[in-house]
């Protein structure tokens, strides 16, 4: 799935789960892809679709990590296409240690991977 195809299913999922969408930056717009809020917390979501390779996954992690400052209560979420599952699985421990959640979007919908 292309990155643009991840937005609508992820936004629908978030809204169903009670999140409010504050911002969306689709395509080549600058900024965090999706900013949402729930229960007084802000969630910063970075999305990455195909093509999928380790370099693109590394760029995605960089996009999240550059926003982590240690003083904020913001939550961080990676949203990837099914083709990134193996890369996310290999990085499970450090991502969980940093409290970064990972969602996978595929033809069946949205799945919380961890």
N, C-alpha and C positions, 0 to 999 in steps of 0.2 A: 504494500500500500504506500502511496505517496504521502508526504507529510500533510498536504492539504486535506487528504481524505481522513486523517486522524482527528481533525478539529471537531467536526459535527458529532461523531459518536462520543467523543470524550466530554464535550460540553453537555450533551444530553444526559450522559451518565452522572456528571457532577450535579446538574440541576435536579435530577431524580433523587440524588443522595442529600439534597438540602443545601448545596453550595450556591452562592451568588457569584456570578461572573462579573468581575470588575473591568477586565481588559482582555482584548484579543489582538494579537499581532500576527496576521497571516502572511505567508509569502516572504517577501524580502523586507518587510517592515522591521524596524529596530525595536528591541525590547523583548521582555519575556513573552513567550508565545501565548500563555494564558495566565491571568492572575485571577484567583478566586478567593472567596472568604467563607468561613463557616465557624461557628462557635467562637468568634472573636479572634480567630487565627487567619493569617493571610497565607495562601498557598501559591507558590510559584511553579508553574509547569512548563517544562521544555519538551517539545515534541520532535521526534525524528522518524521519518519514513524512509522508504527505499530511495536510493541504493543503500544496501546495508553492508558495511564492512567495519573492521575494527577502528579504522581512522575516523569514520563518521561517529562511531560510538564514543570514542575518546573526545571528540569535539563536543558532543552532547554533555558529557560529564564535566568538561571545562565550563560550558555555559552555566551549569548549575553551581559549580564550586566557586566561580568568581563572585557569586552573590552571597555566599555564606560568610558572615562577619563575626559570628559567635556571640553577638549581643542581642540579636533580634529573635523574636519568637516565630518568625516566618518558617513555614514548612516547605519542603522541596520535593518535587515529583518529576520523574522521568516518564515520558509516554512514548512508547516505541511500537513499531510494527512487529508482527510475528517474527520476521527475519532477524531481529535483534535478540531474541530470547536467549540464544546460546551465550552471547556476550554479557547480557545482564546476569545470567546464572553464574558465570565465571567471576563476576564482581559482586556477588551477593553479600559476602561478609563486609567488605569495606563500605558498601553503600548502606547497608543496615546499620553499621557502626556510626555513620554520619546521619542516620535517620532520614535517608532519602528513599522514598517509596518508588516503586516501579509498576507501571501499568502497561499492559500489552493490548493493542487494538488489532483485531483481525476481522474476518468476515462474519464471525459469530458474535461480535460485540467487544466489550471492554472487560478485561480481566485484571484484578489486582494480583500481580505476580509476587510481590513482597513489599 
